[in-house]
Amino acid sequence: MHLYSTNNPSSRVSFKEAVFNSMPQDNGLYMPVSIPKLDEQFLNNLDLYTLPEIAFKVAKNLIGDEIPDHDLTNIINDAINFLAPVVRLEDNVYVLELFHGPSLAFKDFGARFMSRVMAYFLKKGEKQLDVLVATSGDTGGAVALGFLGVPNTRVTILYPKGKVSEVQELQLTTNGKNIRALEVDGTFDDCQALVKQAFTDNELNKKFRLTSANSINIARLIPQTFYYFNAYAQLLKMDINKVVFSVPSGNFGNIGAGLLAWKMGLPVHHFIAATNVNDTVPEFLKTGNYKPKPSVATLSNAMDVGNPSNWVRIADLFKEDAKQLNELITGYSYNDDETLNAIKTIHEETNYIACPHTAIGWKALKDWQNKNTEANAAGIFLSTAHPCKFPDVYTENLVNKIELPDQIQKLVKKDKHAISLGKGFEGFKEYLLTNK
């Protein structure tokens, strides 16, 4: 597998180099030089394969021979050891539950796969790998659990002070061992900017072997394609082959993976990018003007991103046909009141309890279906996190109906350990240099 930087299409690096470097020095993002189309026989018979079998086929076609088949199979079986069921709520409306992994969020797919790929490539005696990750909520928890105890690695998580839920913060700050948490007095965009600046700082790169666990890392993006193929496989078992995906979107890695799956041949009819009031992309899809802006705190905090990093990847996928991008993707955005109303309506109509991000995905799907009745397509909205992670969002009645998973009951008994920092880069750099 060879990749190039979105800022330098003539550049070439291996998959291993892209995984460890995470982000090119020119501030672009890595993309595959070629995106293989999967064979029709496989795509038409997806329902005959398990999730791990689908994952192997997709990963093998992208990665090629950089990881031998036996080792790739072991990585996938270890990383993707939980289900991602499609649940029918009503006619033509289905939910893809992606919260059945250890951190109770969809990011377990990317974080667990990436950590195992990095561990596979790490050789004994090599310099310690320092993983930097900014999180608006769920990424940090997934990365922490994905890398916890992995030899010769250290993870530094940056999260915005007061802007993640209590459960999310516990998942970031109670791990110990090779995981450390930094509470930044700013927004997710500030955290993300600090991480990006670290990767381009010469002094830090000389002293540390830096890489990222954010969705800017190609090893996070690849495994997120798995559940799109697997969701389609589950619909084929129901004799359904026309599907629309509604994707709660923040940094746009999730929907970016879906579009990569589409490029590989997955026959998706349409994608819906569902955001909260941080609506940079929906506004672009409506007006053609891409204007990043400061992020705004909302109830759907994992989507509080005003300048989504992965949008450059999506733009790159469609650089030869911008019109196709607008034909394939529709954007919707909703405020907190609309989010709360969606949570209430889903429960009243289907007895389903959705997290705020999931509720935005549902709302966008319903609005799109109401405007596109002629499409007659089955809609799948992605449930990106377990509702127990956001107890302050719900009424007391709904909170009492949410069953707490075992891992959350264990978390609340642990102590929080986090270092407070401002949003200036020099303070972050000093912390890294003095805490080696």
N, C-alpha and C positions, 0 to 999 in steps of 0.2 A: 504494500500500500504506500503510495506517495501522496504527499499533501503540499499545498501551496498556501501562502498568506493572501488573504483578501486584499491586502495593500500592495502585493507584489506577485501577480499571477505566474511569473516566470520562475519563482523560487521553488525549490523541491526539498522536502525532508521526509524521513521515514516515519512510520507510525510510532515507533519507540521514541524517536526524538520529539515528535509532536506531543506525546503523552507527558514526557518529563519537562519539556520547555513550556508547555501549556499555551503560551502566547508568544507570537513572533516579536522580535525586538522592534519591528516597524509598527507595532500597535495594531496590526491586523488580527484576524483569527484564522486558524487552519481549516482548510477545506480539502476534500479528496480531489485529486487531479481528475479521476474518472469515477462516475457513480454507476455501478453495474446494474443492469436490469435483471431481475430474477426471472427464471424461466416460467413460461405460462403453465406448464403442468404443475409446478409447485404452487403457484398462486391460485390456480383453480381448485386445488385440493388441500388448501391450508387446514381445513377442518379435520384432516386425517393426522395432523401432527400435534404434539404437545408443545407447551410454551418453551421448554428447554430445546426441543428439536428445531422449532422455528428460530429461536435465538441463535443457535449454532449456524443455521443456514444463512441467516442475514449477516451475522458477524463475519463468517468465513468469506462471503462474497465481498465484503468491504475491506477486511484486514488482509486477506490473501494468505501468504505463507509466512508472515512474520511471527505467528504463533502456530506451532504444529497442531494438527487436529485433536490429538489426544489431550494436549495441555489446554487448548481452547475449550474442549468439552468439560474438563474438570473445573476451569474457571467459571463457566456458565452454571454448571450444576451447583457449585458452592455459592455463587452470588445470587442467582435467581432461584432460591429455594422456597418460594412462597407463590401464591396464586394471584391472578388479577382477573377476577370474575366480571362478566357482563351481566347485569341484573335488569330485568324488564320492569319498568314502572307503569307503563301504559302503552297503548298502541303507538308504535313507531318512536317510542322514547325509552332509551336504555341508559344505564349508568355504568361506566367502567370504573370499578373500585380498585384504586392503586395504592391503598393504604394498609395493605396486609403484611408489609415488611416490618422489620424491627423498629424503625423510627416512626411508623404509622404515617408515612408520606410517600408520594410517588418518587421522590428523589432517592429512595433506596435502590431503585433499579440502576441509576447512573453511578451513585457513590460506591455501592458494593462491587460492581463490575470494575470500575476504575481502580479501586484500591487493590483488587486482586491482580489486575493487569500490571500495576506498578510493582507490586510485590514479586510478580513473576519475572519482570525485567531487571529488578535490583539484584546485583551480584554481591557476594560476600566481600567485605573489605572496601566497598564503595562508600563515598561520602554520604552522610545522612541526608535523606530527602526531607526538605522542609515544605510542607503543604500550607499555602495561604488560602483562606476561603472567606469571602464576605457572604453574609446571609441576611435575608429579610424575614426569615422565620424557619423554614423547613430544611433548607440546604445544610445548614450547620449540624443539625441533629443527625441527619443521614450520613454526612461525611464523618462525624465523630464516631458513630457506631461502625461505619465501614472500615475505618483505619485503626480503631481501638486495639492496641496490642500488636499491630503489624510491625515486625522488627525493622529497625533502621529508618523509621519514619517519625516525623513530628508534625502535628497539625496545629495551626494557629487560626482560630475562628474570630472574625470581627463581626459584631452585631450592633445595631443601633439601640442605644439606651432608651428603655421605656416603650419600644415599638415592636416588641415580640411578646407573645402570650406567655403566661407563667409556665405552662408545660413546655413550650418551646425553649424557654430560657433554661429550665432544668436540664433539658436534653443537651444543651450546649455547655453547661457549667459544672456538671456533677461527675464527669468521667475520670478526671485525673490521668495517671499514666502518661501517655504520649500526646494527650490532648490538652490544649490551653485555650482560654477564652478571653477576648478583649471586648469590653463594653465601651463603645464609641459614642461620644456625646454629639450625635449627628443623625443623618438619615442613612438608609441603605446605600444610596448613591455615593455618599461620603465614604462609606466602608469599601465599596467597590472601587472608588477612585484611589484609595490608599493601596489596595492590592495591585491595581494596574500600575501605579507609580513604582511600587517596589520591584516589579518585574523589569522595569527599564532603568533602575538605579545601578550604576556600575559597581559601587562599593558593596552593596548588598549581594549582587550576583557573584562577586569575587569571593565573598566570605561564606555564602550559603548556596546550596543546590535547591533553588526555588522552583516550585511548580504550583499550579492552582487546582482546586477541586471544584471550582464553579463551573457552570455549564459552558464557559468559554473553552474548557478542556474537551477535546474531541472524544476522549474516552468516556465522558459523561453523556455525550450526544448519541453515540452509537447504540448503547443499550436501551435508550428511550424509544428507539424505533421498534423494539421487540413487541411492546404491548399494543401498538397499533396493528401489526400483523396478527397478533393473537386475538385481539378484539374482533377483527374481521373474520377470523377463523370461527369464532364462537357464533357470529351471526350466520355464517354459511351453514352451520348445523341447524339453524332455524329456517333454512331456505330463504335467507335474505342476502342480497348481494349489492344493494345500493345503499350507501351509507354516507352520512354527514357527521363529522367530528366537531364538537364544540369544546374548545380548549381554554380553561382559565389561564390567563397569560400575564406574566410579570417581566421576567428577563428574556422571554421568548425562546428559551431552549426547548420547552415542551412541544410547542407547535412547530418549531424548527425541525425536531425529530420526526414529527408527523409528515412534514413536507419532504424530508429526506426519504421517508418510506414511500411516499407517492412517487418520487423520482425513481425509486427502485422498482416501481411497477404496481404498488398497491393501488387498487382501483377505487380511490376515494372520490366521491362526487363533489364534495365541498368541505372547506374548513371554515370554522368560525373562531376568530380571535376575540375572546371575552375578557375585558379588563374592568377594573374599578375606575375611579376618576383619574387615575394616572393613564391617560388615554392617548399617548403620543402616537401609537400605531393606528388605532381606529380613526384618529383625525387625519393621519396620512392617507389611509385608504379612501377616505371621503374627499379630501382636498388635493392630494398629490404633494403636499408640503410636509416635510419631515422636520419637526421642531421639538427636539428634546427639551424638557423643562424640569425644574426641581420636583422631587417626589413629594407626594402628599400622604400623610398617615391616614389609614382607613381600617375598617374592621377586617378586611381581607389583606392582612399585613404582608403576606408572602408575595403579593403582587404590587407592592408599593415601589414601583420602579419607574422613574421618569425618563431614563435614558437606557433602554434595554440593549445590552451588549450583543445579543444574538441576532438582532435585526440585520446586522451587516451580513450575516450568513444567509439569511432568507433573501435579502436583496441580491446577493451573489448567485444564489440558485436560479434566480430569474433575470439575471443581467442581460440575457439575450432576448428576453420577451417580457417586458414589464407589464404589458397588457394582460398576459396570462396570469400574473400575480393577482391582479384585481378581479379577474374572473373566478379565481379559485378560492380567494379568501374574502370574507366579510368581517368587519370589525364592529363590536358593540361595547359600550361602556356604561357602568351603573354606579350610582352613589350609594352611600351606606343605608339610606332609608329604603331604596329599592332592593338592596341586598337582604335586609331584614324581612321585607315583605316577601321576597322569594323564598327565604327559609320557612316562613310561616305557611305560604301557599303549598310548597312541596309536601310539607308534613300533613296539612289538612287534606290534600287531594290524594296522596299516595302512602301516607304514614312513614315516609322516609325522612331521616334527619340528615341534612347536608351541612357541611362546613361552609363558611361564608364564601370561599373560593369556588367550591363546588356549586353553590347556589347561583353564583354569577354565570357559571357555565350552563346551568339548566335554564336560567332566564334568557340567555342569548339564544340557546337552541329553540326554545318555544317561540321567541320573537321571530327568528328566521323562518321557522316552519309556518307560522301564521302568514308571513309575507310571501312564501314560496310553496303554496299548497300544491301547485302543479308538479313539483318535483317528486312528491310521494316517496321520499327517502326516509329510511330509518335513521334516527338521530341518536348518537352516542355522546353524552357529555361526560367529561372526565372528572372523577372524584379524586382530588389530589391529596386530601388529608382526612384523617379520622376526626369526627366532630369533637371528641373529648379534648382536643388540643386548644379549643376556643370556648371554654365554659362561660366567659363573660358576655358572649354574644347572644346567648339564648335566654329565653324565659325560664323561670324556675321549673315549670312543668316539663319543658323539653330537657333541661339538664338532668332531671330525675330519671328520664327515659334513656339516657346515654349510659351504656355499659362500659365501665373503665377497664381497659386491657390490663393484664398483669404487669407489664413493664411500666405503666404509668403509676400504679399503686406502689411499686418499688421506688420510683423516682422521688416521690414526695417525701420520702424518709431520708433523702441525701442532702448534704450541705452544698450550697452554691460557692464556687470559686471563680472569680473573674477579676481582671485588672481593668480599671477605668482609664480611658484615654480621651484626649480631645480629637478633633477631626483633622488637625494639622499633620502633614507628612513627617516633619522632623521628629515629632514626639513618637510616632509609630516606628520610624527608623531607629531612633535611640533605644526603644524598647527591644527591638530585634537584636541590635548590636550588643546590648548589655545583658541580655538573657539568652546566651548561647548554650 
